Amino acid sequence: MSTTEDKKPIKGGEFLIRDLDAHEIYTPEGFNEEQRMIAQTCLDFIRQEIDPDMDKIDAMEEGLMQAKLNKAGELGMLGLSVPDEYGGMGVDFPTSLLATEYLGRGNSFSVAYGAHTGIGTLPILYFGNEEQKKKYIPKLASGEWKAAYCLTEPSSGSDANSGKTKAVLSDDGKHYTMNGQKMWITNGGFANVFTVFAKIGDDENLSAFIVDADAEGISLNPEEKKMGIKGSSTRQVFFNNVKVPAENLLGERQGGFKIAVNILNIGRIKLGAGVLGGAKETINYSVRYANEREQFGRPISKYGAIRHKLAEQVIRTFCLESATYRAGFDIENLINSLVEDGMDKEKATLEGIKEYAAECAILKVVGSETLDYVVDEGVQIHGGMGYSAESQVERAYRDSRINRIFEGTNEINRMLTVDMILKKAMKGELDLMGPAQAVAGELMSIPDFEDPSEELFAEEKKYISNFKKAILMVAGSAAQKLMMELAKQQEILLNVADMINDTYVAESALLRVEKMVATKGEEACKDYIAIVKTYMFDAADRINKSGKDALMAFVEGDELRMMMMGLKRFTKVEAYNTKNARQQIAQTLIDKNEYCFSDALNQ
């Protein structure tokens, strides 16, 4: 692990081989007044415009979602990430995440909002030429036009490049004739502009096109009947000899897959931020119900089983938040560095997010699974009322489930995390081999029995360092033994990804809390110390289990016994009373009767 004093900004994936100091990461406690005002505006919008009409939105009242998007456009929310020269606000990346978090409380509205501002607008903003940007972006930023993204087809989901939609260039080179079918198109029912992916002629790879929704030959299926997010428009879109002007080719020919991948990276970290808002909202539902509902003569919030659930909701949400804004700041740092070196802002943004693509995948997985845990326990806390369609938590439960499928399934994202980090190592962008070999050598050495430092979090920092060693041991051995076969061993990749995810989140929360303690003192941060210690204690067991499952899949005999001993050493943690820690965390939540742990609007 690196111990140099003069540290450079961390690279994507480098957290596996480098220990950070608290001052090197960004936390929500650092948001300034302007950023907090944006967060408050977004929250006020949800409370005033969305919450009162949630049932009407879910019933898909004619024109209502468009009206809500129009209102968001009037307030500048649709153009937060759009530069001011195209009618937007041009906020930095962490601020865009912050707005996404607070609007993430909006259930179906947040899906429509995210599709419009993300996959709907950003392909044109980041890959369009100047003429395309001037024509489309100002109207998308204001909300005058709504956008949708047409990638998925009946026979192509995760394998996007296998799509069958075709575009044939006319003999005079003036237009393309497009034929094909797209499905699961969010905002499809009212979008004015589609970004459509198709193969030109016999090309092997996709190209992307800007297609006006009122073009002749476009037709829509009726609205899909869905498990959740019922208020979001989701339709199939058919293209029957649709003429697309040649100048509407977006980016380079056969460059569509690159566009899709880059936009998905953005969507993944934005999803992590959006579900964070949903998780906090569900915690509010949960604790308020627990305080109101009485059984056996007292509120159910008095009972240990309920307190455990409330505390775990908080722990996972706080740790997700820590990781989300850590990654957002790393991305923003790189964007600014590239701009200072003369790179165009849009290109710098893409390069910044591409560098941290593995972290974006981590946050998509951890975020969606955190929200799923929180809403599931929210229903359980509500008991029978949680199963009633009249409860807010019932809607939250149904709406949450799509997030593990959106932006690439969680299984795909887990495998991508490992794949992207290993590819960086093979390209020489990350030195995983040296640290992995050092860990292999450590397996043969006598364990370190020195007394731990009395410094706060000294033990926890050692745990994080050891978790990383466990990952390097398992992943390094798998890569060495299986080589090209590793890509086919999906179960092993999933195990390694889970080890990586827990380590990244645990380190993010630890560094955040260490930073908070340095500012506010231990006593003021006792709940946060309990949060991070509890998460880390449980993470050690999860990392151990994932590591064992992986090792037993490809190692045998004496080598397996040695590596299992190493894994046990690297995931060993001291005893910690998590029951008391959760009682303490839950009590703070119960007393405040709402999510009250540090964030942009709660300092």
Summary of the structure (lengths in Angstrom):
residues: 603
radius of gyration: 24.5
end to end distance: 33.5
largest distance: 81.6
contacts: 2151
relative contact order: 0.11
helix: 64%
strand: 10%
